[in-house]
Amino acid sequence: MGLFLQGLMPGANGTAVTEFILLGLVETPSLRPLVFVLFFFAYLVTVGGNLSILAAVLLEPKLHTPMYFFLGNLSALDVGCITVTIPSMLSHLLSHKHTIPYGDCLAQIFFFHLLVGVDCFLLTAMAYDRFLAICQPLTYSTRMSQVVQRILVAMSWVCAFSNALTHTVAISTLHFCGPNVINHFYCDLPQLFQLSCSSTQLNALLLFAGGFFMAGTPMALIVTSYAHVAAAVLRIRSVEGRKKAFSTCGSHLTMVAIFYGSGVFNYMRLGSVKLSDKDKAVGIFNTVINPMLNPFIYSLRNPDVQCALWRVLTGRRSLA
């Protein structure tokens, strides 16, 4: 009973929640050290891998192309995404303190949706880049100039900021007066909807509309871009030429499938009565697995990135 009363403060309109209690990934104390070690290692690998990709893109002249410009931005975003959620979870595991202040919870929601939103649009920009490079190579350098690249990144931030701010302001208008226990390891919209004492109909509608704008529209553009790419590649008579063209798209398509697959599962099933431990697994995908896989997916089959990473790690300078 004390767990549910913690973080509740009497107010003019009844009891108001001042903090939430995050149950975390595991409730068994004996498992917490193991979980801490696993996620601390995952955090180090993710941050180290993505910063290595970013350093390679910045320092290697061969990677000063639009595709790798977007990849460098994506790597920086992935570092931000995992940093928004995992360090606080690790501190909770160490201190056995499971509370998060109301304001910090809203801040976590804002920054998480901001960074994930930019991710959505950057993946779309990368698909558009592949479309121009393969389908319209003669005008590629002018249509994907440095100015265009920066405009696409800036627009991604503006759209994602607007979406994140809308959801954060909307959820700040909800009244939380009862249970304040979140069966998750970070704050997110579906979990807070379950705890609200006021109607969340408008919030759910905003989330659906935002999901259509932030995920549906980019996904449609990505599919359209790759439909044109596939048609253009199939017209190439050389088998080697087809293989080379498809190889530049494979890594990006893999990231798109993982990113949108986990995102759709997490946010498009708000009708479920009770959020279960499956949501924690999806949360791990969104906050840990996706950012951690990015460096591996883009480097394992890309000799240019492999060589650049090796030069970064060994301190050698490129001769190009």
GIRAMO-V337008 format. One record per pair of residues at least 12 apart in sequence whose ideal C-beta (glycine too) atoms are under 10 Angstrom apart, sorted by sequence separation. I is the first residue (numbers start at 1). J is the second residue. If there is no record, write none. Layout:
BEGIN
I/J + I/J
END
This chain:
BEGIN
6/18 + 7/19 + 56/68 + 57/69 + 88/100 + 131/143 + 132/144 + 180/192 + 182/194 + 233/245 + 234/246 + 266/278 + 6/19 + 7/20 + 25/38 + 57/70 + 131/144 + 182/195 + 232/245 + 233/246 + 265/278 + 266/279 + 269/282 + 6/20 + 7/21 + 25/39 + 57/71 + 58/72 + 129/143 + 181/195 + 189/203 + 190/204 + 193/207 + 265/279 + 295/309 + 6/21 + 53/68 + 56/71 + 57/72 + 128/143 + 129/144 + 179/194 + 180/195 + 189/204 + 230/245 + 266/281 + 267/282 + 56/72 + 57/73 + 88/104 + 128/144 + 132/148 + 171/187 + 176/192 + 179/195 + 229/245 + 230/246 + 233/249 + 265/281 + 266/282 + 4/21 + 54/71 + 55/72 + 57/74 + 178/195 + 189/206 + 190/207 + 229/246 + 265/282 + 266/283 + 3/21 + 53/71 + 54/72 + 57/75 + 171/189 + 174/192 + 177/195 + 178/196 + 179/197 + 189/207 + 264/282 + 53/72 + 54/73 + 56/75 + 57/76 + 125/144 + 129/148 + 170/189 + 174/193 + 176/195 + 177/196 + 178/197 + 229/248 + 230/249 + 262/281 + 263/282 + 266/285 + 267/286 + 3/23 + 54/74 + 55/75 + 88/108 + 128/148 + 129/149 + 176/196 + 177/197 + 229/249 + 262/282 + 265/285 + 266/286 + 50/71 + 53/74 + 54/75 + 168/189 + 171/192 + 174/195 + 175/196 + 176/197 + 177/198 + 189/210 + 261/282 + 262/283 + 265/286 + 50/72 + 53/75 + 54/76 + 167/189 + 171/193 + 174/196 + 175/197 + 176/198 + 262/284 + 263/285 + 52/75 + 53/76 + 84/107 + 85/108 + 125/148 + 129/152 + 173/196 + 174/197 + 175/198 + 226/249 + 262/285 + 263/286 + 50/74 + 51/75 + 54/78 + 84/108 + 125/149 + 128/152 + 174/198 + 175/199 + 225/249 + 229/253 + 261/285 + 262/286 + 50/75 + 51/76 + 53/78 + 54/79 + 84/109 + 171/196 + 173/198 + 174/199 + 262/287 + 49/75 + 50/76 + 53/79 + 84/110 + 85/111 + 125/151 + 126/152 + 174/200 + 226/252 + 259/285 + 50/77 + 51/78 + 84/111 + 85/112 + 125/152 + 226/253 + 258/285 + 259/286 + 262/289 + 263/290 + 47/75 + 50/78 + 51/79 + 83/111 + 84/112 + 124/152 + 125/153 + 174/202 + 258/286 + 262/290 + 46/75 + 49/78 + 50/79 + 84/113 + 171/200 + 173/202 + 174/203 + 261/290 + 49/79 + 50/80 + 81/111 + 84/114 + 122/152 + 125/155 + 170/200 + 173/203 + 222/252 + 226/256 + 47/78 + 48/79 + 50/81 + 80/111 + 81/112 + 84/115 + 121/152 + 122/153 + 125/156 + 222/253 + 258/289 + 259/290 + 46/78 + 47/79 + 50/82 + 80/112 + 83/115 + 84/116 + 121/153 + 124/156 + 170/202 + 171/203 + 258/290 + 46/79 + 81/114 + 82/115 + 123/156 + 170/203 + 223/256 + 80/114 + 81/115 + 121/155 + 122/156 + 222/256 + 259/293 + 46/81 + 47/82 + 80/115 + 81/116 + 118/153 + 121/156 + 122/157 + 170/205 + 171/206 + 255/290 + 258/293 + 259/294 + 43/79 + 46/82 + 47/83 + 79/115 + 80/116 + 120/156 + 121/157 + 167/203 + 170/206 + 171/207 + 258/294 + 46/83 + 77/114 + 78/115 + 81/118 + 118/155 + 119/156 + 121/158 + 169/206 + 170/207 + 219/256 + 77/115 + 80/118 + 81/119 + 118/156 + 121/159 + 122/160 + 218/256 + 222/260 + 255/293 + 43/82 + 47/86 + 76/115 + 77/116 + 80/119 + 117/156 + 118/157 + 120/159 + 121/160 + 167/206 + 254/293 + 255/294 + 258/297 + 42/82 + 43/83 + 46/86 + 77/117 + 117/157 + 118/158 + 120/160 + 166/206 + 167/207 + 170/210 + 219/259 + 254/294 + 77/118 + 78/119 + 118/159 + 119/160 + 166/207 + 219/260 + 43/85 + 76/118 + 77/119 + 115/157 + 117/159 + 118/160 + 218/260 + 255/297 + 39/82 + 43/86 + 114/157 + 117/160 + 118/161 + 120/163 + 163/206 + 166/209 + 167/210 + 251/294 + 254/297 + 255/298 + 42/86 + 43/87 + 74/118 + 116/160 + 117/161 + 163/207 + 166/210 + 215/259 + 216/260 + 219/263 + 253/297 + 254/298 + 73/118 + 74/119 + 77/122 + 115/160 + 117/162 + 118/163 + 215/260 + 219/264 + 251/296 + 252/297 + 40/86 + 43/89 + 73/119 + 114/160 + 117/163 + 118/164 + 163/209 + 164/210 + 251/297 + 252/298 + 39/86 + 40/87 + 43/90 + 113/160 + 114/161 + 116/163 + 117/164 + 163/210 + 250/297 + 251/298 + 254/301 + 39/87 + 74/122 + 113/161 + 114/162 + 116/164 + 162/210 + 163/211 + 215/263 + 216/264 + 251/299 + 73/122 + 74/123 + 114/163 + 115/164 + 214/263 + 215/264 + 251/300 + 39/89 + 40/90 + 113/163 + 114/164 + 117/167 + 163/213 + 164/214 + 251/301 + 39/90 + 71/122 + 74/125 + 110/161 + 113/164 + 114/165 + 162/213 + 163/214 + 250/301 + 251/302 + 70/122 + 73/125 + 74/126 + 112/164 + 113/165 + 162/214 + 211/263 + 215/267 + 216/268 + 250/302 + 36/89 + 37/90 + 40/93 + 70/123 + 73/126 + 111/164 + 113/166 + 114/167 + 211/264 + 214/267 + 215/268 + 248/301 + 35/89 + 36/90 + 39/93 + 40/94 + 70/124 + 110/164 + 113/167 + 114/168 + 159/213 + 160/214 + 247/301 + 248/302 + 251/305 + 35/90 + 36/91 + 70/125 + 71/126 + 109/164 + 110/165 + 113/168 + 159/214 + 211/266 + 247/302 + 36/92 + 37/93 + 69/125 + 70/126 + 211/267 + 212/268 + 36/93 + 69/126 + 70/127 + 110/167 + 111/168 + 210/267 + 211/268 + 35/93 + 36/94 + 67/125 + 70/128 + 109/167 + 110/168 + 159/217 + 34/93 + 66/125 + 67/126 + 70/129 + 109/168 + 110/169 + 159/218 + 208/267 + 211/270 + 32/92 + 33/93 + 66/126 + 69/129 + 108/168 + 207/267 + 208/268 + 32/93 + 33/94 + 68/129 + 106/167 + 107/168 + 110/171 + 207/268 + 31/93 + 32/94 + 66/128 + 67/129 + 106/168 + 109/171 + 110/172 + 156/218 + 208/270 + 66/129 + 67/130 + 106/169 + 109/172 + 207/270 + 25/89 + 29/93 + 32/96 + 65/129 + 66/130 + 24/89 + 106/171 + 22/88 + 66/132 + 67/133 + 105/171 + 106/172 + 204/270 + 22/89 + 25/92 + 26/93 + 29/96 + 66/133 + 203/270 + 204/271 + 24/92 + 25/93 + 65/133 + 23/92 + 24/93 + 103/172 + 22/92 + 102/172 + 200/270 + 27/98 + 105/176 + 24/98 + 66/140 + 70/144 + 102/176 + 112/186 + 22/97 + 23/98 + 66/141 + 69/144 + 105/180 + 112/187 + 113/188 + 21/97 + 22/98 + 73/149 + 112/188 + 113/189 + 190/266 + 194/270 + 21/98 + 22/99 + 66/143 + 67/144 + 69/146 + 105/182 + 109/186 + 110/187 + 112/189 + 189/266 + 190/267 + 193/270 + 20/98 + 21/99 + 22/100 + 66/144 + 102/180 + 108/186 + 109/187 + 188/266 + 189/267 + 194/272 + 19/98 + 20/99 + 21/100 + 65/144 + 66/145 + 70/149 + 73/152 + 77/156 + 108/187 + 109/188 + 188/267 + 190/269 + 194/273 + 19/99 + 20/100 + 66/146 + 69/149 + 73/153 + 100/180 + 107/187 + 108/188 + 109/189 + 190/270 + 194/274 + 18/99 + 19/100 + 20/101 + 69/150 + 99/180 + 105/186 + 106/187 + 189/270 + 194/275 + 19/101 + 20/102 + 64/146 + 66/148 + 67/149 + 70/152 + 100/182 + 105/187 + 109/191 + 190/272 + 193/275 + 18/101 + 19/102 + 22/105 + 66/149 + 69/152 + 70/153 + 73/156 + 77/160 + 98/181 + 104/187 + 105/188 + 109/192 + 18/102 + 19/103 + 20/104 + 65/149 + 69/153 + 73/157 + 98/182 + 191/275 + 17/102 + 18/103 + 19/104 + 20/105 + 102/187 + 190/275 + 16/102 + 19/105 + 66/152 + 70/156 + 100/186 + 105/191 + 106/192 + 98/185 + 100/187 + 105/192 + 188/275 + 17/105 + 191/279 + 190/279 + 131/221 + 135/225 + 120/211 + 127/218 + 131/222 + 134/225 + 183/274 + 184/275 + 188/279 + 6/98 + 7/99 + 93/185 + 127/219 + 130/222 + 134/226 + 136/228 + 183/275 + 191/283 + 6/99 + 7/100 + 92/185 + 117/210 + 120/213 + 121/214 + 124/217 + 125/218 + 128/221 + 131/224 + 132/225 + 135/228 + 182/275 + 183/276 + 184/277 + 7/101 + 92/186 + 113/207 + 120/214 + 124/218 + 127/221 + 128/222 + 131/225 + 134/228 + 135/229 + 183/277 + 186/280 + 3/98 + 7/102 + 89/184 + 90/185 + 119/214 + 120/215 + 123/218 + 124/219 + 127/222 + 130/225 + 131/226 + 134/229 + 137/232 + 184/279 + 185/280 + 188/283 + 89/185 + 117/213 + 118/214 + 120/216 + 121/217 + 122/218 + 123/219 + 124/220 + 125/221 + 126/222 + 127/223 + 128/224 + 129/225 + 130/226 + 131/227 + 132/228 + 133/229 + 134/230 + 135/231 + 136/232 + 183/279 + 184/280 + 88/185 + 89/186 + 113/210 + 117/214 + 120/217 + 121/218 + 124/221 + 125/222 + 127/224 + 128/225 + 131/228 + 132/229 + 134/231 + 135/232 + 183/280 + 186/283 + 88/186 + 116/214 + 117/215 + 120/218 + 123/221 + 124/222 + 127/225 + 130/228 + 131/229 + 134/232 + 135/233 + 185/283 + 188/286 + 85/184 + 86/185 + 88/187 + 116/215 + 119/218 + 120/219 + 123/222 + 126/225 + 127/226 + 130/229 + 134/233 + 184/283 + 185/284 + 188/287 + 85/185 + 86/186 + 121/221 + 186/286 + 85/186 + 113/214 + 117/218 + 124/225 + 131/232 + 186/287 + 84/186 + 85/187 + 120/222 + 127/229 + 134/236 + 185/287 + 84/187 + 85/188 + 134/245 + 133/245 + 134/246 + 134/248 + 130/245 + 133/248 + 134/249 + 133/249 + 130/248 + 131/249 + 129/248 + 130/249 + 127/249 + 130/252 + 126/249 + 129/252 + 130/253 + 126/251 + 127/252 + 126/252 + 127/253 + 123/252 + 126/255 + 127/256 + 123/253 + 126/256 + 123/255 + 124/256 + 123/256 + 119/255 + 120/256 + 123/259 + 123/260 + 120/259 + 119/259 + 120/260 + 116/259 + 120/263 + 119/263 + 39/185 + 116/263 + 35/185 + 20/176 + 27/183 + 17/175 + 18/176 + 21/179 + 23/181 + 24/182 + 16/175 + 17/176 + 20/179 + 21/180 + 22/181 + 23/182 + 24/183 + 25/184 + 26/185 + 15/175 + 16/176 + 17/177 + 20/180 + 21/181 + 22/182 + 23/183 + 24/184 + 25/185 + 14/175 + 15/176 + 16/177 + 17/178 + 19/180 + 20/181 + 21/182 + 22/183 + 23/184 + 24/185 + 13/175 + 15/177 + 17/179 + 18/180 + 20/182 + 21/183 + 22/184 + 23/185 + 24/186 + 14/177 + 15/178 + 17/180 + 22/185 + 11/175 + 13/177 + 14/178 + 16/180 + 20/184 + 22/186 + 15/180 + 22/187 + 11/177 + 20/187 + 8/176 + 7/176 + 8/177 + 22/191 + 8/178 + 116/286 + 8/179 + 20/191 + 116/287 + 119/290 + 8/180 + 20/192 + 119/291 + 7/180 + 4/178 + 6/180 + 7/181 + 112/286 + 116/290 + 4/179 + 5/180 + 6/181 + 17/192 + 20/195 + 112/287 + 119/294 + 3/179 + 4/180 + 115/291 + 3/180 + 4/181 + 3/181 + 17/195 + 74/252 + 17/196 + 17/197 + 71/251 + 16/197 + 67/248 + 71/252 + 74/255 + 15/197 + 70/252 + 14/197 + 13/197 + 67/251 + 71/255 + 67/252 + 89/283 + 85/283 + 86/284 + 89/287 + 85/284 + 89/288 + 85/286 + 86/287 + 85/287 + 86/288 + 84/287 + 85/288 + 82/286 + 83/287 + 81/286 + 82/287 + 86/291 + 81/287 + 82/288 + 81/288 + 82/289 + 82/290 + 83/291 + 81/290 + 82/291 + 81/291 + 82/292 + 80/291 + 78/290 + 79/291 + 78/291 + 81/294 + 77/291 + 78/292 + 78/293 + 79/294 + 75/291 + 78/294 + 74/291 + 77/294 + 78/295 + 75/294 + 74/294 + 75/295 + 71/294 + 75/298 + 71/295 + 74/298 + 71/298 + 68/298 + 67/298 + 71/302 + 68/302 + 71/305 + 68/304 + 68/305 + 56/295 + 63/302 + 65/304 + 68/308 + 46/287 + 50/291 + 53/294 + 54/295 + 63/304 + 42/284 + 46/288 + 49/291 + 50/292 + 53/295 + 56/298 + 62/304 + 63/305 + 45/288 + 46/289 + 49/292 + 52/295 + 53/296 + 56/299 + 62/305 + 43/287 + 46/290 + 47/291 + 49/293 + 50/294 + 51/295 + 60/304 + 63/307 + 39/284 + 42/287 + 43/288 + 46/291 + 47/292 + 49/294 + 50/295 + 53/298 + 60/305 + 62/307 + 63/308 + 42/288 + 45/291 + 46/292 + 49/295 + 53/299 + 62/308 + 42/289 + 45/292 + 46/293 + 48/295 + 49/296 + 52/299 + 60/307 + 61/308 + 39/287 + 43/291 + 46/294 + 50/298 + 56/304 + 57/305 + 60/308 + 39/288 + 42/291 + 43/292 + 46/295 + 49/298 + 56/305 + 59/308 + 60/309 + 38/288 + 42/292 + 45/295 + 49/299 + 56/306 + 58/308 + 45/296 + 56/307 + 57/308 + 60/311 + 25/277 + 53/305 + 56/308 + 59/311 + 60/312 + 52/305 + 55/308 + 56/309 + 59/312 + 23/277 + 26/280 + 55/309 + 56/310 + 58/312 + 25/280 + 53/308 + 56/311 + 57/312 + 63/318 + 24/280 + 25/281 + 52/308 + 53/309 + 55/311 + 56/312 + 61/317 + 62/318 + 64/320 + 23/280 + 52/309 + 55/312 + 56/313 + 60/317 + 61/318 + 25/283 + 54/312 + 55/313 + 59/317 + 60/318 + 61/319 + 62/320 + 25/284 + 53/312 + 59/318 + 61/320 + 49/309 + 52/312 + 60/320 + 51/312 + 52/313
END
